[in-house]
């Protein structure tokens, strides 16, 4: 079966704004969606990008404006400045990796729940209770987050290396048989590509 490789960072506002649309595209086009969470702060310097704190203020303020426009356009609640912007995203990413390996739940729902917790609900996505609640809400055993942490950490690191090797330089980023699509605003192009 063909697949979409979905490189993402759970703390990204753009991943939150992508919502369940990637999963919807995969379902409509009859392809698998494989989630590949990675450390985007480690990705940027390796691919010519900069983390938010290193960007020019004009770029930061424009991104903030654009993000809020997209949230309004999509009808999604979003805080202009989330309370826990600096939360460590790795535990939530490890849980996503473990949940994908376990199967049986709604991965898109989990990704959306983590994004909503950070960007709309003022929660710290590094906290176990937030991660466990997002897992349970989407049909996973919350204990999946506590199992296989070594495997998840290794996969998280491997996802970064794979992303660099495939020309990924931001998130959300989608790769289909070597063809790349960057950004939640390129989802229509991704679906058009899959539809031929």
C-alpha positions as CSV (number, residue, x, y, z in Angstrom):
1,X,0.0,0.0,0.0
2,X,1.2,3.5,-0.8
3,X,1.9,5.7,2.1
4,X,2.3,9.3,3.3
5,X,5.2,9.8,5.6
6,X,4.1,12.6,8.0
7,X,7.0,14.3,9.7
8,X,5.7,16.4,12.6
9,X,6.4,18.1,15.9
10,X,3.6,17.9,18.3
11,X,4.3,21.4,19.7
12,X,4.0,23.0,16.3
13,X,1.0,25.4,15.8
14,X,1.0,24.4,12.1
15,X,0.7,20.7,13.0
16,X,-2.2,21.6,15.3
17,X,-3.8,23.6,12.5
18,X,-3.4,20.7,10.1
19,X,-5.7,18.8,12.4
20,X,-7.2,15.6,11.1
21,X,-6.9,16.7,7.5
22,X,-3.9,14.5,6.7
23,X,-5.7,11.4,8.0
24,X,-8.8,12.4,6.0
25,X,-6.7,12.6,2.8
26,X,-5.1,9.3,3.5
27,X,-8.5,7.6,4.0
28,X,-10.0,9.2,0.9
29,X,-7.0,8.2,-1.3
30,X,-6.6,4.7,0.2
31,X,-3.1,5.2,1.4
32,X,-1.4,4.7,4.8
33,X,-0.5,7.6,6.9
34,X,2.7,7.0,8.9
35,X,3.4,9.5,11.7
36,X,7.1,10.4,12.2
37,X,7.5,12.8,15.1
38,X,10.9,14.4,15.4
39,X,12.9,17.1,17.3
40,X,12.2,20.1,15.1
41,X,14.6,22.3,17.1
42,X,17.4,19.8,16.1
43,X,16.1,19.7,12.5
44,X,16.3,23.5,11.8
45,X,20.0,24.1,12.2
46,X,20.8,21.0,10.1
47,X,18.6,22.2,7.2
48,X,19.2,26.0,7.2
49,X,16.4,27.0,9.5
50,X,16.3,28.9,12.8
51,X,14.3,28.3,16.0
52,X,11.8,31.0,16.9
53,X,14.1,32.8,19.4
54,X,16.8,33.2,16.7
55,X,14.5,34.6,14.0
56,X,14.2,38.3,13.2
57,X,11.3,40.0,15.1
58,X,9.6,40.8,11.8
59,X,9.4,37.1,10.9
60,X,8.2,36.2,14.3
61,X,5.4,38.8,14.4
62,X,4.3,37.9,10.9
63,X,4.2,34.2,11.7
64,X,2.1,35.0,14.8
65,X,-0.4,37.1,12.7
66,X,-0.6,34.4,10.0
67,X,-1.2,31.6,12.6
68,X,-4.1,33.5,14.1
69,X,-5.6,34.2,10.6
70,X,-5.4,30.5,9.8
71,X,-7.0,29.5,13.1
72,X,-9.9,31.9,12.4
73,X,-10.2,30.5,8.8
74,X,-10.3,27.0,10.1
75,X,-12.6,27.8,13.0
76,X,-10.1,26.6,15.6
77,X,-9.4,28.0,19.0
78,X,-5.9,29.2,19.4
79,X,-4.0,31.2,22.0
80,X,-1.8,34.0,20.7
81,X,0.8,33.1,23.2
82,X,0.4,29.6,24.8
83,X,1.1,29.3,28.5
84,X,3.5,26.4,28.1
85,X,5.2,27.3,24.8
86,X,8.5,25.9,26.0
87,X,7.2,22.5,27.2
88,X,9.3,19.5,26.3
89,X,7.5,17.8,23.4
90,X,9.5,14.5,23.6
91,X,7.2,12.6,26.1
92,X,4.1,13.3,23.9
93,X,6.1,12.3,20.8
94,X,7.3,9.1,22.5
95,X,3.7,8.3,23.3
96,X,2.6,8.8,19.7
97,X,5.3,6.4,18.5
98,X,4.3,3.8,21.1
99,X,0.6,4.3,20.2
100,X,1.3,3.9,16.5
101,X,3.2,0.7,17.2
102,X,0.4,-0.6,19.5
103,X,-2.4,0.2,17.1
104,X,-6.1,0.2,17.8
105,X,-6.8,3.9,18.4
106,X,-7.2,7.2,16.6
107,X,-3.7,8.6,16.0
108,X,-5.0,11.7,14.3
109,X,-7.2,12.4,17.3
110,X,-4.3,12.0,19.7
111,X,-2.1,14.4,17.6
112,X,-5.0,16.9,17.6
113,X,-5.7,16.5,21.3
114,X,-2.0,17.3,22.2
115,X,-2.1,20.3,19.9
116,X,-5.4,21.5,21.4
117,X,-4.0,21.0,24.9
118,X,-1.1,23.3,24.2
119,X,-2.6,25.9,21.8
120,X,-6.2,26.2,23.1
121,X,-6.3,24.8,26.6
122,X,-3.2,26.2,28.3
123,X,-1.8,22.8,29.3
124,X,1.7,21.5,29.6
125,X,2.1,18.7,27.0
126,X,5.1,17.2,28.8
127,X,3.0,16.2,31.8
128,X,1.9,12.6,32.1
129,X,-1.7,13.4,32.9
130,X,-2.1,15.5,29.7
131,X,-0.6,12.7,27.6
132,X,-2.5,9.9,29.3
133,X,-5.8,11.9,28.9
134,X,-5.1,12.4,25.2
135,X,-4.4,8.7,24.7
136,X,-7.5,7.6,26.6
137,X,-9.7,10.1,24.8
138,X,-8.6,8.5,21.5
139,X,-9.0,4.9,22.2
140,X,-5.5,4.0,23.5
141,X,-4.5,2.4,26.8
142,X,-2.8,5.3,28.6
143,X,-0.2,2.9,29.8
144,X,1.1,2.6,26.2
145,X,3.0,5.8,27.0
146,X,4.9,4.1,29.8
147,X,5.9,1.0,27.7
148,X,8.7,0.8,25.2
149,X,10.2,4.2,26.0
150,X,13.7,3.1,24.9
151,X,12.2,2.0,21.5
152,X,10.3,5.3,21.2
153,X,13.3,7.4,22.0
154,X,15.4,5.5,19.4
155,X,12.6,5.9,16.8
156,X,12.3,9.7,17.6
157,X,16.1,10.1,17.0
158,X,15.9,7.9,13.8
159,X,13.0,10.0,12.5
160,X,15.2,13.1,12.6
161,X,18.0,11.4,10.6
162,X,15.5,10.1,8.1
163,X,13.9,13.6,7.7
164,X,17.3,15.2,7.0
165,X,18.1,12.5,4.5
166,X,14.8,13.1,2.7
167,X,15.1,16.8,2.4
168,X,12.6,17.7,5.2
169,X,13.3,21.1,6.7
170,X,10.1,22.0,8.6
171,X,6.8,20.7,9.9
172,X,4.3,19.6,9.1
173,X,6.0,17.9,6.2
174,X,4.6,15.1,4.0
175,X,6.6,12.8,1.7
176,X,5.0,10.4,-0.8
177,X,7.5,8.3,-2.9
178,X,10.1,11.1,-2.7
179,X,7.7,13.9,-3.6
180,X,7.6,16.5,-0.8
181,X,4.9,18.8,0.5
182,X,5.7,21.4,3.3
183,X,3.0,23.0,5.4
184,X,-0.6,22.6,6.4
185,X,-1.4,25.0,3.6
186,X,-0.2,22.4,1.0
187,X,-2.6,19.7,2.0
188,X,-4.8,20.3,-1.1
189,X,-1.7,19.8,-3.3
190,X,-0.8,16.6,-1.4
191,X,-4.3,15.2,-2.1
192,X,-4.2,16.3,-5.8
193,X,-0.9,14.5,-6.1
194,X,-2.3,11.3,-4.6
195,X,-5.3,11.5,-6.8
196,X,-3.1,11.7,-9.9
